[in-house]
Amino acid sequence: MIIIHIILRRILKLICCIGLLWACSDNRESPEIIPREAWNARDPVHPRRMEKRRRHHVPFKGICIHYSGFSCNISPHSLQAYQILHLHYPDITYHYIINKKGNVYQGRDMAYFSETPTGADEYIHLCCVSDMKFQKGIWLPEKQAESLRKLIQYLYDLYYIPDKNIFFYDSTGYEDLDFM
């Protein structure tokens, strides 16, 4: 009976140590992500096309960064509507959208690949809302750049993306940012 008590006490200590290590191991601040429901996202309009884009446990290869090409005050809802109505996508193609104020919005469900003409289907797609008409040579407003950095670090840790692989949709100038 005493041996069982000692063994149980040691198991309890081990569990407490593991829990403490686990709680302390993630010291990176995860970004606050606004869910689809909060910005009134539409459901995908072509469920069958979306189903063809399902990841099926295929890991992401990296991150692809885009800019919207619209003014800095377009909403995620308007961006989604544009992509559905004019580009004929079944849903917004970006997994996350970051506005000028640094707000991060959940876009396409991470269970689905993006619709891309770039061959970067197996990437996580981020969109910085911007028309790329910046003042004084600044590529991104500071709040937007900081949110982009945090989101990239968070996604690398969450999805175990190898080699910190960042792909730019085009030459945007984001290359000058220090992401890590």
ZAGUFI-345025 format. One record per atom (N, C-alpha, C): residue number from 1; residue in three letters; x, y, z. Coordinates in Angstrom, 3 decimals. Example, Ala and Ser with C-alpha at 12.3 -4.5 7.8 and 13.67 -1.06 7.14 Angstrom:
(1, ALA, (13.190, -5.690, 7.800)) (1, ALA, (12.300, -4.500, 7.800)) (1, ALA, (13.200, -3.300, 7.800)) (2, SER, (12.850, -2.250, 7.080)) (2, SER, (13.670, -1.060, 7.140)) (2, SER, (12.900, 0.030, 7.870)) 
//
This chain:
(1, MET, (0.817, -1.204, 0.000)) (1, MET, (0.000, 0.000, 0.000)) (1, MET, (0.858, 1.266, 0.000)) (2, ILE, (1.945, 1.261, 0.763)) (2, ILE, (2.842, 2.413, 0.824)) (2, ILE, (3.543, 2.599, -0.519)) (3, ILE, (3.911, 1.524, -1.170)) (3, ILE, (4.590, 1.607, -2.468)) (3, ILE, (3.665, 2.245, -3.515)) (4, ILE, (2.408, 1.864, -3.500)) (4, ILE, (1.436, 2.450, -4.443)) (4, ILE, (1.301, 3.948, -4.191)) (5, HIS, (1.275, 4.342, -2.916)) (5, HIS, (1.160, 5.747, -2.559)) (5, HIS, (2.367, 6.534, -3.072)) (6, ILE, (3.574, 5.986, -2.918)) (6, ILE, (4.800, 6.642, -3.376)) (6, ILE, (4.805, 6.755, -4.902)) (7, ILE, (4.414, 5.695, -5.565)) (7, ILE, (4.369, 5.705, -7.032)) (7, ILE, (3.364, 6.738, -7.533)) (8, LEU, (2.198, 6.781, -6.926)) (8, LEU, (1.185, 7.760, -7.338)) (8, LEU, (1.667, 9.191, -7.113)) (9, ARG, (2.367, 9.437, -5.992)) (9, ARG, (2.886, 10.773, -5.707)) (9, ARG, (3.933, 11.172, -6.766)) (10, ARG, (4.797, 10.240, -7.160)) (10, ARG, (5.812, 10.530, -8.179)) (10, ARG, (5.165, 10.784, -9.542)) (11, ILE, (4.132, 10.019, -9.864)) (11, ILE, (3.412, 10.244, -11.123)) (11, ILE, (2.765, 11.625, -11.127)) (12, LEU, (2.177, 12.000, -10.005)) (12, LEU, (1.552, 13.321, -9.891)) (12, LEU, (2.593, 14.432, -10.055)) (13, LYS, (3.775, 14.278, -9.438)) (13, LYS, (4.848, 15.265, -9.598)) (13, LYS, (5.292, 15.365, -11.053)) (14, LEU, (5.428, 14.209, -11.702)) (14, LEU, (5.826, 14.190, -13.096)) (14, LEU, (4.807, 14.908, -13.973)) (15, ILE, (3.527, 14.642, -13.735)) (15, ILE, (2.460, 15.305, -14.494)) (15, ILE, (2.504, 16.815, -14.268)) (16, CYS, (2.723, 17.245, -13.040)) (16, CYS, (2.804, 18.686, -12.747)) (16, CYS, (3.999, 19.324, -13.447)) (17, CYS, (5.145, 18.640, -13.457)) (17, CYS, (6.339, 19.172, -14.134)) (17, CYS, (6.115, 19.277, -15.637)) (18, ILE, (5.508, 18.256, -16.224)) (18, ILE, (5.231, 18.283, -17.660)) (18, ILE, (4.269, 19.419, -17.987)) (19, GLY, (3.236, 19.595, -17.174)) (19, GLY, (2.284, 20.684, -17.382)) (19, GLY, (2.939, 22.043, -17.282)) (20, LEU, (3.847, 22.211, -16.331)) (20, LEU, (4.553, 23.476, -16.167)) (20, LEU, (5.467, 23.751, -17.358)) (21, LEU, (6.195, 22.721, -17.795)) (21, LEU, (7.048, 22.879, -18.977)) (21, LEU, (6.226, 23.230, -20.210)) (22, TRP, (5.110, 22.578, -20.371)) (22, TRP, (4.248, 22.842, -21.531)) (22, TRP, (3.726, 24.273, -21.496)) (23, ALA, (3.302, 24.729, -20.323)) (23, ALA, (2.757, 26.083, -20.200)) (23, ALA, (3.824, 27.143, -20.458)) (24, CYS, (5.074, 26.859, -20.076)) (24, CYS, (6.142, 27.845, -20.239)) (24, CYS, (6.808, 27.789, -21.609)) (25, SER, (6.599, 26.715, -22.344)) (25, SER, (7.316, 26.537, -23.609)) (25, SER, (6.854, 27.490, -24.696)) (26, ASP, (5.591, 27.891, -24.692)) (26, ASP, (5.092, 28.753, -25.750)) (26, ASP, (5.107, 30.194, -25.263)) (27, ASN, (6.244, 30.869, -25.462)) (27, ASN, (6.353, 32.241, -24.995)) (27, ASN, (6.068, 33.250, -26.098)) (28, ARG, (5.701, 32.791, -27.280)) (28, ARG, (5.348, 33.708, -28.369)) (28, ARG, (3.906, 34.161, -28.202)) (29, GLU, (3.703, 35.401, -28.487)) (29, GLU, (2.356, 35.957, -28.391)) (29, GLU, (1.605, 35.644, -29.681)) (30, SER, (0.490, 34.941, -29.549)) (30, SER, (-0.300, 34.646, -30.740)) (30, SER, (-1.164, 35.872, -31.060)) (31, PRO, (-1.348, 36.138, -32.328)) (31, PRO, (-2.132, 37.321, -32.703)) (31, PRO, (-3.610, 37.114, -32.389)) (32, GLU, (-4.297, 38.207, -32.172)) (32, GLU, (-5.744, 38.133, -31.983)) (32, GLU, (-6.368, 38.036, -33.371)) (33, ILE, (-7.048, 36.920, -33.613)) (33, ILE, (-7.634, 36.674, -34.933)) (33, ILE, (-9.147, 36.813, -34.840)) (34, ILE, (-9.696, 37.674, -35.671)) (34, ILE, (-11.143, 37.914, -35.696)) (34, ILE, (-11.780, 36.822, -36.544)) (35, PRO, (-12.666, 36.006, -35.949)) (35, PRO, (-13.248, 34.876, -36.697)) (35, PRO, (-14.206, 35.327, -37.794)) (36, ARG, (-14.455, 34.426, -38.726)) (36, ARG, (-15.344, 34.701, -39.867)) (36, ARG, (-16.723, 35.192, -39.413)) (37, GLU, (-17.236, 34.596, -38.367)) (37, GLU, (-18.580, 34.962, -37.884)) (37, GLU, (-18.636, 36.428, -37.460)) (38, ALA, (-17.534, 36.939, -36.906)) (38, ALA, (-17.517, 38.318, -36.416)) (38, ALA, (-17.570, 39.339, -37.555)) (39, TRP, (-17.061, 38.980, -38.731)) (39, TRP, (-17.139, 39.922, -39.852)) (39, TRP, (-18.200, 39.503, -40.874)) (40, ASN, (-19.100, 38.620, -40.466)) (40, ASN, (-20.248, 38.190, -41.276)) (40, ASN, (-19.839, 37.604, -42.630)) (41, ALA, (-18.869, 36.697, -42.582)) (41, ALA, (-18.427, 36.044, -43.813)) (41, ALA, (-19.550, 35.192, -44.388)) (42, ARG, (-19.626, 35.171, -45.705)) (42, ARG, (-20.582, 34.289, -46.378)) (42, ARG, (-20.064, 32.863, -46.324)) (43, ASP, (-20.957, 31.917, -46.400)) (43, ASP, (-20.552, 30.527, -46.579)) (43, ASP, (-20.044, 30.385, -48.005)) (44, PRO, (-19.158, 29.411, -48.244)) (44, PRO, (-18.705, 29.189, -49.625)) (44, PRO, (-19.893, 28.952, -50.547)) (45, VAL, (-19.824, 29.523, -51.753)) (45, VAL, (-20.956, 29.448, -52.674)) (45, VAL, (-20.945, 28.186, -53.531)) (46, HIS, (-19.823, 27.509, -53.635)) (46, HIS, (-19.718, 26.275, -54.418)) (46, HIS, (-19.104, 25.190, -53.540)) (47, PRO, (-19.901, 24.529, -52.711)) (47, PRO, (-19.342, 23.519, -51.793)) (47, PRO, (-18.558, 22.412, -52.493)) (48, ARG, (-18.982, 22.009, -53.694)) (48, ARG, (-18.244, 20.956, -54.408)) (48, ARG, (-16.850, 21.424, -54.823)) (49, ARG, (-16.767, 22.661, -55.305)) (49, ARG, (-15.443, 23.201, -55.666)) (49, ARG, (-14.565, 23.332, -54.437)) (50, MET, (-15.166, 23.721, -53.324)) (50, MET, (-14.395, 23.818, -52.079)) (50, MET, (-13.888, 22.436, -51.671)) (51, GLU, (-14.730, 21.446, -51.829)) (51, GLU, (-14.341, 20.090, -51.433)) (51, GLU, (-13.135, 19.603, -52.242)) (52, LYS, (-13.029, 20.018, -53.486)) (52, LYS, (-11.865, 19.658, -54.311)) (52, LYS, (-10.591, 20.324, -53.793)) (53, ARG, (-10.736, 21.403, -53.022)) (53, ARG, (-9.588, 22.134, -52.481)) (53, ARG, (-9.201, 21.651, -51.079)) (54, ARG, (-9.900, 20.643, -50.554)) (54, ARG, (-9.616, 20.146, -49.203)) (54, ARG, (-8.182, 19.642, -49.125)) (55, ARG, (-7.520, 19.927, -47.997)) (55, ARG, (-6.099, 19.595, -47.823)) (55, ARG, (-5.848, 18.103, -47.613)) (56, HIS, (-6.725, 17.391, -46.984)) (56, HIS, (-6.538, 15.957, -46.703)) (56, HIS, (-5.179, 15.674, -46.058)) (57, HIS, (-4.870, 16.369, -44.998)) (57, HIS, (-3.652, 16.156, -44.199)) (57, HIS, (-2.356, 16.461, -44.954)) (58, VAL, (-2.432, 17.153, -46.054)) (58, VAL, (-1.227, 17.578, -46.765)) (58, VAL, (-0.673, 18.791, -46.012)) (59, PRO, (0.590, 18.758, -45.617)) (59, PRO, (1.133, 19.895, -44.857)) (59, PRO, (1.340, 21.120, -45.750)) (60, PHE, (1.264, 22.274, -45.117)) (60, PHE, (1.571, 23.505, -45.847)) (60, PHE, (3.069, 23.586, -46.083)) (61, LYS, (3.467, 24.085, -47.258)) (61, LYS, (4.882, 24.219, -47.606)) (61, LYS, (5.472, 25.550, -47.148)) (62, GLY, (4.621, 26.550, -47.001)) (62, GLY, (5.115, 27.869, -46.639)) (62, GLY, (3.993, 28.873, -46.584)) (63, ILE, (4.367, 30.134, -46.690)) (63, ILE, (3.409, 31.235, -46.595)) (63, ILE, (3.563, 32.123, -47.821)) (64, CYS, (2.444, 32.490, -48.418)) (64, CYS, (2.415, 33.386, -49.571)) (64, CYS, (1.761, 34.698, -49.138)) (65, ILE, (2.444, 35.811, -49.368)) (65, ILE, (1.944, 37.124, -48.964)) (65, ILE, (1.467, 37.883, -50.197)) (66, HIS, (0.259, 38.416, -50.096)) (66, HIS, (-0.353, 39.209, -51.166)) (66, HIS, (-0.681, 40.601, -50.629)) (67, TYR, (-0.985, 41.515, -51.512)) (67, TYR, (-1.654, 42.752, -51.120)) (67, TYR, (-2.953, 42.813, -51.919)) (68, SER, (-3.963, 43.477, -51.368)) (68, SER, (-5.306, 43.421, -51.947)) (68, SER, (-5.449, 44.213, -53.240)) (69, GLY, (-4.697, 45.304, -53.375)) (69, GLY, (-4.856, 46.162, -54.540)) (69, GLY, (-5.991, 47.157, -54.371)) (70, PHE, (-6.642, 47.125, -53.215)) (70, PHE, (-7.737, 48.047, -52.915)) (70, PHE, (-7.295, 49.006, -51.831)) (71, SER, (-8.099, 50.033, -51.622)) (71, SER, (-7.782, 51.010, -50.597)) (71, SER, (-7.706, 50.339, -49.229)) (72, CYS, (-7.059, 51.025, -48.327)) (72, CYS, (-6.805, 50.445, -47.012)) (72, CYS, (-8.041, 50.284, -46.144)) (73, ASN, (-9.190, 50.759, -46.590)) (73, ASN, (-10.363, 50.622, -45.745)) (73, ASN, (-11.409, 49.668, -46.322)) (74, ILE, (-11.014, 48.768, -47.215)) (74, ILE, (-11.952, 47.750, -47.695)) (74, ILE, (-12.110, 46.702, -46.588)) (75, SER, (-13.322, 46.251, -46.385)) (75, SER, (-13.580, 45.270, -45.332)) (75, SER, (-13.336, 43.855, -45.857)) (76, PRO, (-13.091, 42.891, -44.957)) (76, PRO, (-12.957, 41.506, -45.404)) (76, PRO, (-14.219, 41.016, -46.124)) (77, HIS, (-15.375, 41.482, -45.669)) (77, HIS, (-16.638, 41.093, -46.289)) (77, HIS, (-16.694, 41.568, -47.743)) (78, SER, (-16.273, 42.811, -47.996)) (78, SER, (-16.255, 43.347, -49.363)) (78, SER, (-15.219, 42.633, -50.226)) (79, LEU, (-14.075, 42.303, -49.639)) (79, LEU, (-13.044, 41.565, -50.364)) (79, LEU, (-13.544, 40.169, -50.741)) (80, GLN, (-14.245, 39.528, -49.815)) (80, GLN, (-14.833, 38.213, -50.100)) (80, GLN, (-15.869, 38.321, -51.214)) (81, ALA, (-16.734, 39.315, -51.127)) (81, ALA, (-17.768, 39.497, -52.151)) (81, ALA, (-17.132, 39.731, -53.522)) (82, TYR, (-16.082, 40.539, -53.582)) (82, TYR, (-15.391, 40.790, -54.849)) (82, TYR, (-14.835, 39.486, -55.425)) (83, GLN, (-14.190, 38.687, -54.588)) (83, GLN, (-13.580, 37.453, -55.088)) (83, GLN, (-14.627, 36.426, -55.519)) (84, ILE, (-15.759, 36.407, -54.858)) (84, ILE, (-16.827, 35.469, -55.240)) (84, ILE, (-17.530, 35.950, -56.510)) (85, LEU, (-17.906, 37.229, -56.559)) (85, LEU, (-18.707, 37.744, -57.671)) (85, LEU, (-17.899, 38.028, -58.941)) (86, HIS, (-16.676, 38.528, -58.785)) (86, HIS, (-15.903, 38.942, -59.958)) (86, HIS, (-14.821, 37.945, -60.372)) (87, LEU, (-14.250, 37.256, -59.418)) (87, LEU, (-13.200, 36.285, -59.739)) (87, LEU, (-13.741, 34.853, -59.782)) (88, HIS, (-14.996, 34.706, -59.359)) (88, HIS, (-15.701, 33.422, -59.393)) (88, HIS, (-15.053, 32.344, -58.522)) (89, TYR, (-14.454, 32.768, -57.410)) (89, TYR, (-13.944, 31.812, -56.437)) (89, TYR, (-15.122, 31.335, -55.580)) (90, PRO, (-15.040, 30.149, -55.019)) (90, PRO, (-16.134, 29.679, -54.165)) (90, PRO, (-16.159, 30.367, -52.795)) (91, ASP, (-15.041, 30.975, -52.411)) (91, ASP, (-14.928, 31.667, -51.126)) (91, ASP, (-13.747, 32.626, -51.234)) (92, ILE, (-13.531, 33.423, -50.209)) (92, ILE, (-12.344, 34.270, -50.198)) (92, ILE, (-11.129, 33.352, -50.319)) (93, THR, (-10.160, 33.746, -51.078)) (93, THR, (-9.026, 32.852, -51.341)) (93, THR, (-7.935, 32.947, -50.282)) (94, TYR, (-7.907, 34.030, -49.502)) (94, TYR, (-6.874, 34.219, -48.484)) (94, TYR, (-7.272, 33.539, -47.178)) (95, HIS, (-6.299, 32.961, -46.510)) (95, HIS, (-6.560, 32.335, -45.216)) (95, HIS, (-6.661, 33.382, -44.105)) (96, TYR, (-5.900, 34.469, -44.254)) (96, TYR, (-5.943, 35.567, -43.277)) (96, TYR, (-5.831, 36.893, -44.010)) (97, ILE, (-6.510, 37.915, -43.462)) (97, ILE, (-6.488, 39.257, -44.020)) (97, ILE, (-6.032, 40.194, -42.909)) (98, ILE, (-5.116, 41.111, -43.217)) (98, ILE, (-4.626, 42.071, -42.223)) (98, ILE, (-4.906, 43.470, -42.748)) (99, ASN, (-5.666, 44.253, -41.977)) (99, ASN, (-5.968, 45.612, -42.436)) (99, ASN, (-4.918, 46.611, -41.948)) (100, LYS, (-5.070, 47.849, -42.347)) (100, LYS, (-4.101, 48.907, -42.047)) (100, LYS, (-3.930, 49.117, -40.539)) (101, LYS, (-5.000, 48.883, -39.785)) (101, LYS, (-4.953, 49.065, -38.328)) (101, LYS, (-4.282, 47.894, -37.613)) (102, GLY, (-3.951, 46.850, -38.374)) (102, GLY, (-3.295, 45.690, -37.767)) (102, GLY, (-4.255, 44.599, -37.333)) (103, ASN, (-5.540, 44.751, -37.625)) (103, ASN, (-6.509, 43.704, -37.283)) (103, ASN, (-6.298, 42.507, -38.206)) (104, VAL, (-6.323, 41.320, -37.622)) (104, VAL, (-6.140, 40.084, -38.388)) (104, VAL, (-7.481, 39.366, -38.447)) (105, TYR, (-7.942, 39.077, -39.651)) (105, TYR, (-9.233, 38.421, -39.865)) (105, TYR, (-9.024, 37.012, -40.404)) (106, GLN, (-9.802, 36.087, -39.911)) (106, GLN, (-9.790, 34.731, -40.456)) (106, GLN, (-10.466, 34.762, -41.805)) (107, GLY, (-9.823, 34.188, -42.804)) (107, GLY, (-10.399, 34.118, -44.140)) (107, GLY, (-10.868, 32.709, -44.429)) (108, ARG, (-10.324, 32.123, -45.473)) (108, ARG, (-10.680, 30.756, -45.863)) (108, ARG, (-10.299, 29.786, -44.746)) (109, ASP, (-11.139, 28.806, -44.542)) (109, ASP, (-10.875, 27.768, -43.549)) (109, ASP, (-9.542, 27.092, -43.888)) (110, MET, (-8.718, 26.850, -42.875)) (110, MET, (-7.395, 26.250, -43.080)) (110, MET, (-7.469, 24.803, -43.560)) (111, ALA, (-8.641, 24.221, -43.560)) (111, ALA, (-8.808, 22.855, -44.076)) (111, ALA, (-8.772, 22.825, -45.603)) (112, TYR, (-8.771, 24.004, -46.234)) (112, TYR, (-8.824, 24.090, -47.696)) (112, TYR, (-7.639, 24.875, -48.236)) (113, PHE, (-7.136, 24.428, -49.369)) (113, PHE, (-6.106, 25.179, -50.066)) (113, PHE, (-6.742, 26.392, -50.736)) (114, SER, (-5.903, 27.326, -51.080)) (114, SER, (-6.330, 28.543, -51.747)) (114, SER, (-6.509, 28.300, -53.245)) (115, GLU, (-7.175, 29.231, -53.908)) (115, GLU, (-7.307, 29.206, -55.374)) (115, GLU, (-6.232, 30.142, -55.908)) (116, THR, (-5.210, 29.596, -56.521)) (116, THR, (-4.132, 30.465, -56.999)) (116, THR, (-3.705, 30.108, -58.412)) (117, PRO, (-3.359, 31.113, -59.190)) (117, PRO, (-2.778, 30.851, -60.506)) (117, PRO, (-1.255, 30.743, -60.430)) (118, THR, (-0.683, 30.783, -59.213)) (118, THR, (0.764, 30.874, -59.051)) (118, THR, (1.450, 29.541, -58.819)) (119, GLY, (0.692, 28.483, -58.627)) (119, GLY, (1.303, 27.207, -58.279)) (119, GLY, (1.644, 27.126, -56.807)) (120, ALA, (1.135, 28.042, -56.021)) (120, ALA, (1.413, 28.072, -54.586)) (120, ALA, (0.204, 27.566, -53.800)) (121, ASP, (-0.437, 26.546, -54.318)) (121, ASP, (-1.645, 26.043, -53.668)) (121, ASP, (-1.386, 25.528, -52.265)) (122, GLU, (-0.232, 24.941, -52.024)) (122, GLU, (0.040, 24.325, -50.733)) (122, GLU, (0.663, 25.311, -49.747)) (123, TYR, (0.405, 26.591, -49.952)) (123, TYR, (0.886, 27.633, -49.058)) (123, TYR, (-0.289, 28.218, -48.276)) (124, ILE, (0.026, 28.799, -47.135)) (124, ILE, (-0.952, 29.589, -46.398)) (124, ILE, (-0.924, 30.981, -47.031)) (125, HIS, (-2.084, 31.500, -47.400)) (125, HIS, (-2.144, 32.781, -48.105)) (125, HIS, (-2.611, 33.892, -47.173)) (126, LEU, (-1.791, 34.930, -47.079)) (126, LEU, (-2.082, 36.102, -46.256)) (126, LEU, (-2.280, 37.291, -47.183)) (127, CYS, (-3.173, 38.184, -46.802)) (127, CYS, (-3.411, 39.380, -47.609)) (127, CYS, (-3.319, 40.616, -46.730)) (128, CYS, (-2.438, 41.526, -47.118)) (128, CYS, (-2.375, 42.836, -46.475)) (128, CYS, (-3.260, 43.769, -47.294)) (129, VAL, (-4.274, 44.329, -46.661)) (129, VAL, (-5.183, 45.235, -47.354)) (129, VAL, (-4.419, 46.519, -47.645)) (130, SER, (-4.189, 46.773, -48.932)) (130, SER, (-3.381, 47.910, -49.337)) (130, SER, (-3.487, 48.117, -50.837)) (131, ASP, (-3.380, 49.374, -51.250)) (131, ASP, (-3.314, 49.668, -52.680)) (131, ASP, (-1.875, 49.906, -53.117)) (132, MET, (-0.925, 49.719, -52.213)) (132, MET, (0.514, 49.870, -52.451)) (132, MET, (0.906, 51.295, -52.811)) (133, LYS, (0.128, 52.275, -52.387)) (133, LYS, (0.488, 53.679, -52.582)) (133, LYS, (0.898, 54.237, -51.218)) (134, PHE, (2.126, 53.970, -50.834)) (134, PHE, (2.579, 54.324, -49.497)) (134, PHE, (3.314, 55.648, -49.477)) (135, GLN, (3.286, 56.262, -48.339)) (135, GLN, (3.948, 57.540, -48.119)) (135, GLN, (5.390, 57.325, -47.652)) (136, LYS, (6.296, 58.162, -48.069)) (136, LYS, (7.662, 58.234, -47.558)) (136, LYS, (8.402, 56.900, -47.624)) (137, GLY, (8.136, 56.080, -48.603)) (137, GLY, (8.872, 54.840, -48.781)) (137, GLY, (8.553, 53.750, -47.777)) (138, ILE, (7.518, 53.925, -46.980)) (138, ILE, (7.153, 52.916, -45.986)) (138, ILE, (6.242, 51.898, -46.662)) (139, TRP, (6.655, 50.630, -46.647)) (139, TRP, (5.900, 49.598, -47.355)) (139, TRP, (4.602, 49.256, -46.653)) (140, LEU, (4.627, 49.178, -45.337)) (140, LEU, (3.423, 48.856, -44.575)) (140, LEU, (3.343, 49.772, -43.375)) (141, PRO, (2.133, 50.191, -43.005)) (141, PRO, (2.002, 50.920, -41.747)) (141, PRO, (2.504, 50.027, -40.602)) (142, GLU, (3.058, 50.619, -39.576)) (142, GLU, (3.706, 49.862, -38.500)) (142, GLU, (2.790, 48.825, -37.855)) (143, LYS, (1.535, 49.188, -37.592)) (143, LYS, (0.613, 48.229, -36.958)) (143, LYS, (0.354, 47.033, -37.868)) (144, GLN, (0.221, 47.282, -39.157)) (144, GLN, (-0.015, 46.202, -40.112)) (144, GLN, (1.230, 45.311, -40.223)) (145, ALA, (2.403, 45.925, -40.270)) (145, ALA, (3.653, 45.164, -40.354)) (145, ALA, (3.852, 44.312, -39.102)) (146, GLU, (3.567, 44.863, -37.940)) (146, GLU, (3.728, 44.101, -36.691)) (146, GLU, (2.756, 42.926, -36.639)) (147, SER, (1.529, 43.138, -37.057)) (147, SER, (0.557, 42.034, -37.090)) (147, SER, (0.979, 40.961, -38.087)) (148, LEU, (1.533, 41.385, -39.221)) (148, LEU, (2.023, 40.426, -40.206)) (148, LEU, (3.154, 39.582, -39.618)) (149, ARG, (4.091, 40.220, -38.923)) (149, ARG, (5.194, 39.484, -38.286)) (149, ARG, (4.663, 38.466, -37.277)) (150, LYS, (3.776, 38.917, -36.399)) (150, LYS, (3.218, 38.025, -35.375)) (150, LYS, (2.476, 36.848, -35.999)) (151, LEU, (1.691, 37.134, -37.015)) (151, LEU, (0.918, 36.084, -37.661)) (151, LEU, (1.838, 35.058, -38.323)) (152, ILE, (2.876, 35.512, -38.993)) (152, ILE, (3.813, 34.594, -39.636)) (152, ILE, (4.500, 33.713, -38.594)) (153, GLN, (4.964, 34.297, -37.518)) (153, GLN, (5.611, 33.506, -36.466)) (153, GLN, (4.643, 32.492, -35.871)) (154, TYR, (3.421, 32.925, -35.637)) (154, TYR, (2.395, 32.035, -35.087)) (154, TYR, (2.120, 30.862, -36.035)) (155, LEU, (1.983, 31.135, -37.322)) (155, LEU, (1.684, 30.083, -38.299)) (155, LEU, (2.844, 29.110, -38.466)) (156, TYR, (4.082, 29.604, -38.428)) (156, TYR, (5.236, 28.709, -38.493)) (156, TYR, (5.218, 27.720, -37.345)) (157, ASP, (4.961, 28.226, -36.145)) (157, ASP, (4.937, 27.350, -34.975)) (157, ASP, (3.764, 26.382, -35.025)) (158, LEU, (2.612, 26.857, -35.448)) (158, LEU, (1.398, 26.042, -35.435)) (158, LEU, (1.421, 24.941, -36.486)) (159, TYR, (1.918, 25.234, -37.682)) (159, TYR, (1.861, 24.280, -38.790)) (159, TYR, (3.215, 23.653, -39.126)) (160, TYR, (4.227, 23.906, -38.307)) (160, TYR, (5.559, 23.303, -38.501)) (160, TYR, (6.052, 23.476, -39.941)) (161, ILE, (5.998, 24.689, -40.411)) (161, ILE, (6.405, 24.968, -41.792)) (161, ILE, (7.932, 24.915, -41.872)) (162, PRO, (8.466, 24.117, -42.791)) (162, PRO, (9.923, 23.964, -42.877)) (162, PRO, (10.609, 25.165, -43.503)) (163, ASP, (11.820, 25.406, -43.052)) (163, ASP, (12.740, 26.374, -43.672)) (163, ASP, (12.213, 27.793, -43.768)) (164, LYS, (11.253, 28.149, -42.965)) (164, LYS, (10.730, 29.521, -42.974)) (164, LYS, (10.512, 30.011, -44.407)) (165, ASN, (9.777, 29.242, -45.153)) (165, ASN, (9.564, 29.461, -46.575)) (165, ASN, (8.487, 30.520, -46.812)) (166, ILE, (8.899, 31.707, -47.248)) (166, ILE, (7.965, 32.794, -47.545)) (166, ILE, (8.003, 33.052, -49.048)) (167, PHE, (6.835, 33.053, -49.653)) (167, PHE, (6.694, 33.296, -51.087)) (167, PHE, (5.903, 34.588, -51.256)) (168, PHE, (6.383, 35.491, -52.077)) (168, PHE, (5.684, 36.740, -52.337)) (168, PHE, (4.962, 36.618, -53.665)) (169, TYR, (3.690, 36.951, -53.664)) (169, TYR, (2.898, 36.835, -54.886)) (169, TYR, (3.503, 37.640, -56.024)) (170, ASP, (4.034, 38.781, -55.689)) (170, ASP, (4.741, 39.606, -56.664)) (170, ASP, (5.790, 40.399, -55.901)) (171, SER, (6.525, 41.227, -56.576)) (171, SER, (7.533, 42.032, -55.892)) (171, SER, (6.832, 43.198, -55.220)) (172, THR, (6.550, 43.048, -53.947)) (172, THR, (5.751, 44.032, -53.236)) (172, THR, (6.568, 44.966, -52.372)) (173, GLY, (7.795, 44.593, -52.088)) (173, GLY, (8.580, 45.380, -51.144)) (173, GLY, (8.520, 44.801, -49.757)) (174, TYR, (7.639, 43.809, -49.546)) (174, TYR, (7.582, 43.171, -48.233)) (174, TYR, (8.904, 42.487, -47.920)) (175, GLU, (9.702, 42.235, -48.958)) (175, GLU, (10.980, 41.564, -48.772)) (175, GLU, (11.853, 42.320, -47.785)) (176, ASP, (11.628, 43.620, -47.631)) (176, ASP, (12.447, 44.425, -46.729)) (176, ASP, (12.084, 44.248, -45.259)) (177, LEU, (10.973, 43.585, -44.985)) (177, LEU, (10.553, 43.385, -43.602)) (177, LEU, (11.319, 42.228, -42.981)) (178, ASP, (11.642, 42.368, -41.708)) (178, ASP, (12.265, 41.281, -40.968)) (178, ASP, (11.155, 40.491, -40.300)) (179, PHE, (10.867, 39.295, -40.822)) (179, PHE, (9.732, 38.517, -40.331)) (179, PHE, (10.056, 37.729, -39.080)) (180, MET, (11.266, 37.397, -38.856)) (180, MET, (11.606, 36.540, -37.715)) (180, MET, (12.543, 37.237, -36.765)) 
//
